Amino acid sequence: MRILAFSDSHQDINSCISVINRIIGVDMIVHAGDHASDAQRLAGLFDIPVNFVSGNCDFTDAPKELVFTAGGKKVFLTHGHLYNVKNDLEYSSLLRRAKELGCDCAVFGHTHQSLCDIKDGITLLNPGSIRYGRTFGVIEIEEGRLRAAVCDA
């Protein structure tokens, strides 16, 4: 299973579309907020499931956090502003919440800075900002293993 992760697109849907059209075998798209409306538009343009949450710049009824299962792994999706990700560089509140939910991976945004790391057995993926940093994330789940990476758009 291959999941593309976007965040902080801030109405730059064309960059998202360009990435989606270039990557082969996309099974799902996730968007970690700041402009959830971009994710809604992507869902209408592609025949690929799209999961998304609202961010601090969104004025929508989209959830602030979402947990879903993909390829047998549980993924926690949130924007990150509710978990102080700009100031807590250990991501302790985010990790605590992901553990409470029994998740294998936490995808978040808000900082516009990409990150891919494993802390306390949980994969942390911040795809950065497709608009401002020109980065996105990829999660691959195969044979029970989850791998993640940040890529340049």
TATABEL-V800928 format. One record per backbone hydrogen bond with DSSP energy under -0.5 kcal/mol. NH is the residue of the N-H (numbers start at 0). CO is the residue of the C=O. E is the energy in kcal/mol with one decimal. If there is no record, write none. Layout:
# TATABEL-V800928
<<NH/CO/E> <NH/CO/E>>
This chain:
# TATABEL-V800928
<<2/138/-3.0> <3/27/-2.4> <4/136/-2.9> <5/29/-2.6> <7/32/-2.6> <9/33/-2.1> <11/8/-1.9> <12/10/-1.0> <14/11/-0.5> <15/11/-1.0> <16/12/-2.7> <17/13/-2.3> <18/14/-2.0> <19/15/-2.7> <20/16/-2.4> <21/17/-1.1> <21/18/-0.7> <22/18/-2.0> <26/1/-2.9> <26/24/-0.5> <27/1/-1.3> <28/48/-2.5> <29/3/-2.8> <30/50/-2.0> <31/5/-2.6> <37/34/-1.5> <38/34/-0.8> <39/35/-2.0> <40/36/-2.1> <41/37/-2.3> <42/38/-2.2> <43/39/-1.1> <44/40/-1.1> <44/41/-0.5> <45/41/-2.0> <47/45/-1.1> <48/26/-0.6> <50/28/-2.6> <52/30/-1.6> <53/62/-2.6> <57/54/-1.4> <65/76/-2.2> <67/74/-2.1> <69/72/-2.7> <72/69/-2.1> <74/67/-3.2> <75/104/-3.0> <76/65/-3.3> <76/74/-0.5> <77/106/-2.3> <78/63/-0.8> <82/79/-1.7> <83/80/-0.9> <84/79/-1.4> <86/83/-1.0> <87/83/-2.8> <88/86/-1.2> <90/87/-1.9> <94/90/-2.9> <95/91/-2.5> <96/92/-2.3> <97/93/-2.4> <98/94/-2.6> <99/95/-2.5> <100/96/-1.9> <101/98/-1.4> <102/97/-2.8> <103/73/-2.6> <104/73/-1.4> <105/122/-3.0> <106/75/-3.2> <107/124/-2.1> <108/78/-2.4> <110/108/-1.3> <114/125/-2.4> <116/123/-2.1> <118/121/-2.4> <121/118/-2.3> <122/103/-2.4> <123/116/-3.5> <124/105/-2.8> <124/122/-0.5> <125/114/-2.9> <126/107/-0.6> <126/124/-0.6> <128/111/-0.7> <129/6/-1.6> <129/127/-0.6> <130/7/-0.9> <132/128/-1.7> <133/128/-1.2> <134/128/-1.2> <135/150/-2.1> <136/4/-2.9> <137/148/-2.6> <138/2/-2.6> <139/146/-3.1> <140/0/-2.4> <141/139/-0.5> <141/144/-2.3> <144/141/-2.0> <146/139/-2.9> <146/144/-0.5> <148/137/-2.0> <150/135/-3.2> <152/133/-3.7>>
